[in-house]
């Protein structure tokens, strides 16, 4: 094997390893049932359920945005102790995104993208 083939193979393996990490971390994030003690006002609070079809539709978009910006708090409402936020924030449907005095509930990727950008 020449140096070019070794380099290409090594690059491909590193890329594959990185992609595997992303897939694993995304799954861990989605199924996380951590109890959220306080809502972070400086982050977008993403209220979802890990068994919700609509939440799954937007989860990749939200996860990738957070991967680069680290400005989203994931709040899984399947965690019984997180359900107090349903009444506190008047959540009627998931997925719901709340940032300061703005809220967006839905799966329209264009609207969600604008919301995440603060527009």
N, C-alpha and C positions, 0 to 999 in steps of 0.2 A: 504494500500500500504506500502510495506516495504522500508527501506532506499535505497536498491539497485535499486528498480524500480523507485523511485523518482529521484535518481541520474542519471539513464539512460534516463529517460524522460526529465529531465532538460538539460542534455548534447545534446540530440536530438533536443530540441527546440532551444538551442543556435546555434547549427550547422545549423539548418534550417533558423534562423534569419540571420546568417552570409552569407549563400548562397543567400538569398533574397537580401541582401545588395549588393553582388557582381553582381548579375544579373541586379539590378537597376542601379548601378554605370556604368556598362559596356554599358548599353543602353544609359545613359546620355552622356557618353564619345563619343559614336559613332554618336549620333545625334547632338552633340555640334557644333554650328556654330559661335564660338567665332572668332573675328577678331584677327589674329596674326600680331602684329605690327613689330616685329623683329624676325628673325630666330635665334634660339639658337645654336651656333656652338658646344657647349659641349654636345648636345643631338642628338639622332637619330631623324631626322625629317620625320614623316610618313605622306605623302601626299595621301589622299584618298577622296572618295565621299561616303556619307552615303547611296546612292541609287545604288552603284556599286556592282554587283554580285561577282566580283573577290576580291574586298576589304572585303566583308563580309566573304569570304572564309578564310582569314588570320586574321581577326579582333580579334577573340578569342585568338589566339596565341600571337599576338602583345599586346593585353590588359593584358593577364596574365604575360607576360614578364615584362611589365611596372609596374604591380601591385607589383612585388617583387624588381625591380631594379630602378624604377622611372627615366629612362633615355631616354624616348621617348616623343617627342612633337607631338601631334595629330593636323594635319592641314587639315580641311575639305574644299575641294575645291568647295563645293556647296555654301560656303559663298562667295558672289561676291567679297568682298574686299580681300580675300585670293588668288584670281585668278591671281594676279600680279606675284605670284611665279611660275606660269606655264612658262612664258617667262624667268624670272630671272634665273630659275634653269633648263630650257630646258626640262620640263616634257612633255613626249609624251603619257604616259599611267599611269593609277592608278591601283593598289597601287604602289607607288614609295617611296623608303626609301633613304635618303641622310644623310651621316655622314661624315663631313669634306670633303675630296676629293673623297670619295667612294659613289657609288650609286647602288641600286638594284631595279629593277622593275620586279614584277612577283609574283606568288603565290606558288612556290615550297617551301614547308615547311622546307625541309632540307637546301636549300640555304638561306632561310630567317633566320633560326636558326643560321647558321654560321655568317651571316651578323650581326645579333643582338649581337652575342658574340664577334664581332670584328675580326673574322678570315678572 
